[in-house]
Amino acid sequence: MIQPDGTCGRPTRHAPALFNARHAEAYWQQATRCVDLVRRKVGSVERPFSGARPEELRALIAAIDLDAPLGELRPALEELERVYLDDAVYFHHPRYVAHLNCPIVLPGILAETILSPINSSLDTFDQSAGGTYIEQSLIDWTASRIGLGQDADGVFTSGGTQSNLMALMIARDHHGASLDDHGGNKHEGLPADYRRLRILGSEVSHFSLQKSAAILGLGYQAVMPVACDAHYRLDPAVLKARLEECVAMDLIPIAVVATAGTTDFGSIDPLEEIAALCQQHGIWLHVDAAFGGGLLCSRRYRHRLAGIEQADSVTIDYHKTFFQPVSCSAFLVRRRSDLRHVTYHADYLNPLCQAEAGTPDQVNKSLQTTKRFDALKLWLTLRIMGADALGEMFERVIDLAGEAHAELARHPDFEVLLDPPMSTLVFRYRPAGLTDAALDDLNAHVRSALSRHGEAVIAATRVGGRRYLKFTLLNPDTRLDDLTAIVERIVHHGRDWCEAQTQSQVPTRAAVS
Ligand SMILES: *Cc1c(COP(=O)(O)O)cnc(C)c1O
């Protein structure tokens, strides 16, 4: 129960609950204790993961009675340390090299300590005031780095998945708006020809294309995978052929998605050639730069994104290669009027007259209504560190990937798939004399053994149906030595597995003979 003074239950025994002027001091003191806990934890973590199994963690959480509050911060933090922090996965650790999770920069975290308590909501100007202009200015800054031109616009999103959904929704509705006998998808739903709509992206593009197609009422069937070249880049010759095939089969390609940094390989599709084909066929070009977006800050590698400026829309994930805390992402378009497809004017929130009067309500271009002020994280980062510092951090992991590739390629028992175009490395442990099926089991075993022992957290993927291991390098503090050490442990667990196989086969053979 909340008392009039903002405390919970009996005021004498319970901690102040509401953040307000009376409790600003309590906020500071208690936040300090939380920060101190994190400081202690991060200062003492020796492994990226404890190795806890799901059932162990499920039991820890299940034992907690949510209807029996502890009433105070101290015991709640002790409990939290035990049920969460002791077994958290620590992305800052140099041997966490699994997914596209970056270690985060201090200004981004500090911004969280401001944006959470102030709690601005970025859907309307009247809930965010200057926050709206901060977000808009970062959108303009990003659009200008991409080179989208004066008419560009965009909005912060929860992540690349939401940005890709927006891109494909707008591409779909852009097509709907071009039909003479249709009043637009927003009012009338899908047009009669919706089953013929197609979205083309490389065979290694992100799965959010399929998810989006399903959400948009087009189904997975609408996504046409385009074959890649030997470097896992969309092959423009194949794209051209597929576009011609669409015409011949009376299908309607509504969007081509080029990936600037594929999730597994970091490969960057040939943006300029793809843009030329899109122009020629009058098709929406979306560039998914969720991973590669960080190159916008790199003086040395910015040229790898050449052609991105020709996109109709772009996805950027600041929470990947701009070293920001989750969530922090954006969706951008070349022509601001294209964002009208997501606009709805609600009388209580963002009436049309308000837009006509020039009030900048971000909800007019967003799928979300109530929306976090995630932009503040990037803002404080740019104001303190600047873009060059971010770009140099990304460059360091790109260079590290190159060095690690050279090292691994020399090792006779490893197969490395690709000289890394960005900062991931896909490989498998391949000692001689094993079948592909055995290698699959071996590599799966190695990955879980590393995680179970907490020595390293690495990722896995399938290529051509076979199991591979993956290092995703986003930590500028990871050294080649760390990777060499992980490789040694891979060999160690791999040999263990091979030995166990040989031993387990002995009784089988004995029984047969
Ligand atoms: C990570 C990723 C996404 C999805 O982004 P989220 O922020 O995880 O939603 C989309 N596309 C690519 C290429 C990605 O690597």
The ligand as a Gaussian input file, in Angstrom:
#p B3LYP/6-31G(d) Opt

LIG

0 1
 C       21.472000      -8.188000     -34.589000
 C       20.947000      -8.048000     -35.937000
 C       19.614000      -7.706000     -36.165000
 C       18.608000      -7.645000     -35.041000
 O       18.867000      -6.605000     -34.170000
 P       18.320000      -6.625000     -32.666000
 O       18.838000      -5.346000     -32.128000
 O       18.908000      -7.838000     -32.019000
 O       16.842000      -6.684000     -32.718000
 C       19.208000      -7.477000     -37.460000
 N       20.072000      -7.604000     -38.482000
 C       21.352000      -7.958000     -38.307000
 C       22.256000      -8.085000     -39.500000
 C       21.841000      -8.195000     -37.024000
 O       23.110000      -8.583000     -36.849000

